[in-house]
Amino acid sequence: MAHSSTRPTSRDVAQAAGVSQAAVSLVLGDKWRGRVSAATAERVREAARELGYRPNLAARNLRLGHTRTVLLVVPALTTEFFAGVYTGAARVAAENGFGVVLYPSPEGIGPARDPFASAQAALDGVLASSMAADALTAIRGDQLPLVMLDSDPTGSLGAATVNLDITDGVRQVAEHLLGLGHRRILHLAADVPSWTFEIRAQELATRLAAAPGTTLTTARAPISIEGARTATETALTAPGPRPTAVVCDDDKLAAGAYKALRRLGLRIPDDISVTGLDDLALATAIDPELTTVRLDAELFGERGMQALLAVLQGQEPQSGDIPVQLVVRGSTAPPPTA
């Protein structure tokens, strides 16, 4: 089918499918059952997909709240953090008569397949984590009222951005380690091109640079226990003085670091301290229990949904980042005196 440079209309879809515009409207508005055949409905959806047709948003906004459904786009559902975000978001949505459809972006990065033949027709708004931002263009979620979670407030795709105060979390970690006397730090960084991990690296570098006599080395790892173990082993067997603390971008990376340290015969925290970020169930499952930064995932989801509801109602969402808190456990101690 030839793509014209102008935005395809429902008339174009009707022509391509060989049906009336009224039929197109029924099918894409999901009101076709009992009025047109399933085969015709499929033909209309196929034509709409081929043409890249999307219902006009200005017209849609007049019937806003019509489906009362919100899409929550997150990275892969392999972390309980996003389960908490969903729980919080769904709670606030339910209180306001909205439903939440959860859409994990494969691998947390990269384009995702459109979960609906016509996402716009089925949704009122989108809540999306920055790690899943690439999925938005694929599902045309960037054309709906959008609130971004955990992403750069400047140059955001969304009408609003809701963040945890990750910068302050990293500051608390740095101050805790510097206060214990650590000066050689290894940053075990998540190898994910995402704003939330960029600011962790920036803030850690800034805080350590301000303290005299500190050195910071960085090892990158995919967010997997095996990836973290390999990266930590490689970094700690490199020539030169060994770091006395490993700062991990999240708790899963810390668990991988633990395995590497055990293999190298290093004791935590006697020989080396480790910190995480998230405070997942994992943090207290490993031994010694992990010093980490507690992020309130449910509150994060609640605030995200409140912001989206405000955007849908043309109001100004609540501003200010959500506070986070360092939880000190058994994995950090003063460095060994050598």
Disulfide bonds with the S-S distance in Angstrom:
none
